[in-house]
Every structure is written in C-alpha cells, then in structure tokens.
C-alpha cells in the first residue's frame, strides 16, 4: 500500500462547530501522534475516529482544542501548549523502549516514535511544573507515568481478553475498581466502572508522585492521579472511544474542563489585577 494513502491530516479530525465557539472559550492543547511509523490504514482510521471523538467532545462542552501533532516532522513550539488552559494527551501505539531507559524492544511494541515521545514528555513536564490540568489517555498515561518517575510492565497484551483476538472485541470491556478517595471515585460516584481498553503494557507506579486511582480485579493499575497537582489524571482505557459509555465520557471530560475553566478564570483575574 502506498505510504501516502495511510497518512492522517489535521483537517480530517477537525470537529464540527469549532469556529462558532464564543470568544474567550477555554483552550485545551490536544497532543497526539497523528502519523507514527508503520501505521496501517486500519490504525490510521482508528486514530482518526478516536481523535475526532475527543476533539468533538471538547467542542461540544464549549472548549477550544488546539491540535498538537507530536509526530510532525517540525514539532510545534512548546509555547503553543503552554499558552493553553489545559492539556489532553491522547494515545496511539506504545511509547518506545528507549524512552524507558534503553531497554530492548519488548512484546507488543509497535508504532513507536521516540522523537514524539520525548517531545510529549517535555510538554508533560512543563504542564506539571505550572500545575496545569492534564488528562492523559493510553500511551499518554504511560508518558505521564514516566514523567513522574514511574515505569511500565511490558508485554501485557498476551492475554486474549486484553489483546482482542479473533472473535473478541479489539477493545474489550472490563470492570475496574475505583480507589476510595480518588478523584475518579468521587467523579463517578461508584466503586466500580466498566471501561474499554486494549493494553500493550501496564503502569508501574514506581515514583512517589502518582497514586493508583483504578485497578482491575487482578491488580493491574488502570488509572493514576497526581498526589500534589490540582488535577492530573491518566487512564489506561479509551474514554475517546465512541463505543464507550457516552455519559461516562462526558462526565470525565467535564470534570477535566471544570479545572481548565478554573485555570482560565485565575489567569484572567491575575491579568486584571496586574492591569
């Protein structure tokens, strides 16, 4: 297949209603690798669908997304992300082994882009330094964990229920337990939640900054939260999958955007005070 036929452009994920948002709408930097090496037509279409759902959800909630393609040959100036009120980091493939400290390639590793990973890590560390609201998904949650001194449990997609073998959904549903006192437990108002995920690696929260927010029945961490920052959450499922519960997706995005709006109000107050 011609390589050009499987590339994904920013135009293809542009949400409906973006240009009709009111002036002063809160802004969200959406970081996603649109074109990772080895992308197939199938994975291209999946990235298009998931990215567009995420962007559309933001627009529907009244936020203005700024797309930042971490796989672009000339990556956007980090100031573009720093100028936003919050940051959403999406997935797509897995983080490169070398970004985890030079370990060998592991099972389940595909669609890696070291430059995209390093660029995203830099954006995440800048966001953490300024206490921006961050929601990280899939590959994004692994990079968030790495930015917070964590690691990964590789080769995790060997179990049929996690891999999506023939006859099973690509993103199987499973139940997770929400940790008491976590932001997610407060948000969803329940101890259990059904999620859709396709795991390649699991989170190893080796650093002191993150704590588990959701775990599977066999003890796998499916979500993590920052202990000290105002609102930083990473999830190992795909809330931007349109086949996941719409109300649950909107609830998670709304909680994230509440913090984004709060940051914008604070920034506006500081500007007025300075004037």
C-alpha positions in Angstrom: 0.0 0.0 0.0 1.3 3.5 -0.9 2.5 5.2 2.3 0.6 8.4 1.3 -2.7 6.6 1.4 -2.4 5.9 5.2 -1.3 9.3 6.4 -3.7 11.3 8.6 -4.1 15.1 8.3 -5.2 17.5 10.9 -8.1 18.5 8.6 -9.6 15.0 8.9 -10.0 15.3 12.6 -11.3 18.8 12.8 -14.5 18.8 14.9 -17.8 20.3 13.9 -18.6 23.7 15.4 -15.0 24.7 16.2 -15.3 28.1 14.6 -18.6 29.0 16.2 -17.2 28.8 19.8 -17.6 32.1 21.7 -14.6 34.3 22.2 -12.8 33.6 25.4 -13.6 29.9 25.4 -11.2 27.8 27.5 -8.4 26.3 25.4 -7.0 22.8 25.6 -3.8 21.6 23.9 -4.5 18.2 22.5 -1.3 16.3 22.0 -1.5 13.2 19.7 0.9 11.5 17.2 -1.2 11.5 14.0 1.3 9.6 11.9 3.6 7.2 13.7 5.9 4.9 11.8 4.4 1.7 10.4 0.9 3.0 10.5 -1.6 0.8 8.6 -4.8 2.0 7.0 -6.7 0.4 9.9 -4.8 2.1 12.6 -4.9 5.4 10.7 -8.7 5.2 10.7 -8.8 4.2 14.3 -6.7 7.2 15.2 -8.9 9.5 13.1 -12.0 8.2 14.9 -10.7 8.4 18.4 -9.0 11.8 17.9 -12.1 13.3 16.3 -14.3 12.0 19.1 -12.0 13.6 21.7 -11.9 16.9 19.9 -15.7 16.9 19.3 -16.4 16.2 23.0 -14.3 19.2 23.9 -16.0 21.5 21.4 -19.5 20.2 22.5 -18.6 21.2 26.1 -17.6 24.7 25.0 -13.8 24.3 24.9 -11.5 25.2 22.1 -9.0 22.4 21.3 -5.6 23.2 19.8 -4.3 20.2 18.0 -0.6 19.5 18.5 0.8 16.7 16.3 3.7 15.2 18.3 4.7 13.1 15.2 5.0 16.1 12.8 8.5 16.5 11.2 8.7 20.0 12.6 7.0 19.8 16.0 5.1 22.9 17.2 6.8 25.3 19.6 6.1 24.1 23.2 4.8 27.6 23.9 1.7 26.6 21.9 0.8 24.1 24.6 2.0 26.3 27.5 -0.4 29.0 26.3 -3.4 26.7 26.6 -5.5 26.4 29.8 -5.1 22.6 30.0 -3.7 19.7 28.2 -5.2 16.4 26.8 -2.6 13.8 25.8 -4.0 11.0 23.6 -2.5 7.6 22.7 -1.7 5.7 19.5 0.7 2.7 19.7 3.1 2.5 22.6 6.0 4.5 24.0 9.4 3.5 22.6 11.5 1.2 24.8 14.4 3.6 24.6 12.4 6.3 26.3 12.2 4.0 29.2 16.0 3.9 29.7 17.3 1.9 26.7 15.7 -1.4 27.4 15.4 -3.9 24.5 12.3 -4.0 22.3 9.5 -5.9 24.2 6.5 -7.9 23.0 3.6 -5.7 22.0 5.8 -2.8 20.9 4.7 -1.2 17.6 4.0 2.2 16.1 6.8 3.7 18.2 8.1 7.2 17.7 10.9 8.2 20.0 11.0 11.8 18.9 7.2 12.1 19.5 7.6 10.5 23.0 10.5 12.8 24.0 8.6 15.9 22.8 5.4 14.8 24.7 7.4 14.1 27.8 8.8 17.7 27.7 5.2 19.1 27.3 4.0 17.0 30.2 6.8 18.1 32.5 6.2 21.7 31.6 2.5 21.2 32.4 3.3 19.6 35.7 5.6 22.5 36.6 2.9 25.0 36.1 0.2 22.8 37.7 -2.0 22.7 34.5 -5.0 20.4 34.3 -3.9 17.3 32.5 -5.9 14.3 31.2 -3.7 11.6 29.7 -5.0 8.5 27.8 -3.4 5.2 26.8 0.1 6.0 25.5 -0.3 9.4 27.1 -0.8 7.9 30.5 2.4 5.9 30.1 4.3 9.0 29.3 2.7 10.8 32.2 3.8 8.0 34.5 7.3 8.2 33.0 7.4 12.0 33.6 6.6 11.2 37.2 9.5 8.7 37.7 7.3 5.6 37.0 8.0 2.6 34.7 6.0 0.0 32.8 5.2 -3.7 32.9 5.9 -4.8 29.3 4.3 -7.5 27.1 1.0 -7.1 28.7 -1.2 -7.9 25.7 -0.7 -11.6 25.7 -4.0 -12.4 27.4 -6.7 -12.9 24.9 -9.2 -10.7 26.8 -6.7 -7.8 26.6 -5.4 -8.4 23.1 -8.6 -8.6 21.2 -8.1 -11.9 19.4 -10.3 -13.1 16.6 -13.9 -13.3 17.9 -13.2 -10.8 20.7 -13.6 -7.0 20.6 -10.4 -5.0 19.7 -11.1 -3.0 22.9 -12.8 -5.5 25.3 -14.8 -4.2 28.2 -13.8 -4.9 31.7 -14.7 -3.7 35.1 -12.3 -1.7 37.3 -12.4 -0.8 41.0 -12.1 2.9 41.7 -9.9 3.6 44.7 -11.7 5.1 47.6 -11.0 8.8 48.0 -9.7 9.2 44.4 -10.9 11.9 42.1 -12.4 9.2 39.8 -14.3 7.6 42.6 -15.7 11.0 43.6 -16.5 11.8 40.0 -18.3 8.6 39.1 -19.9 8.2 42.5 -19.4 4.4 42.5 -16.8 1.8 43.4 -16.9 0.1 40.0 -16.7 1.3 36.4 -16.9 -0.5 33.1 -14.1 0.6 30.6 -12.9 -0.3 27.1 -9.2 -0.8 26.7 -6.5 -2.5 24.6 -3.5 -2.9 26.8 0.0 -3.4 25.5 1.8 -2.5 28.7 0.7 -1.9 32.3 1.6 1.0 34.5 4.3 0.5 37.2 3.8 3.5 39.6 7.4 3.3 40.9 7.6 7.1 41.5 6.2 8.9 44.5 4.2 11.4 42.5 1.3 9.3 41.2 -1.1 7.0 43.1 -3.4 4.4 41.7 -7.0 5.6 41.0 -8.4 2.4 39.4 -7.3 -1.2 39.3 -8.6 -4.4 37.7 -9.7 -7.4 39.7 -6.2 -9.0 39.1 -4.5 -5.9 40.4 -3.5 -4.1 37.2 -3.4 -0.3 37.6 -5.8 1.2 35.1 -5.7 4.8 36.2 -3.4 7.1 38.2 -3.7 10.5 39.7 -1.0 13.0 40.8 -0.7 13.4 44.6 0.2 17.0 44.7 -1.1 18.7 41.5 -4.6 20.2 41.4 -6.0 17.9 38.6 -3.7 15.4 36.8 -5.2 12.1 35.7 -4.0 9.3 33.5 -6.3 6.5 32.3 -5.4 3.2 30.7 -8.7 3.0 28.9 -10.1 4.9 26.0 -12.8 7.4 27.0 -12.5 8.9 23.5 -13.8 5.6 22.0 -17.3 6.4 20.8 -18.3 2.8 21.7 -17.7 3.6 25.4 -20.5 5.0 27.6 -21.3 8.4 26.3 -22.4 9.7 29.7 -19.2 8.4 31.3 -17.1 10.1 28.7 -18.9 13.4 29.1 -18.6 13.1 32.9 -14.8 12.6 32.7 -14.2 15.3 30.1 -16.5 17.7 32.0 -14.5 17.2 35.2 -11.3 17.9 33.3 -12.8 21.0 31.7 -14.0 22.3 35.1 -10.4 22.5 36.1 -9.4 24.1 32.7 -12.1 26.8 33.2 -10.9 27.4 36.7 -7.4 27.9 35.5 -8.6 30.3 32.8 -10.5 32.3 35.4 -7.5 32.5 37.7 -5.3 33.6 34.8 -7.8 36.3 33.8 -8.0 37.5 37.4 -4.2 37.8 37.6 -4.2 39.7 34.3 -6.8 42.2 35.6 -5.1 42.6 38.9 -1.8 43.3 37.1 -3.5 45.9 34.9 
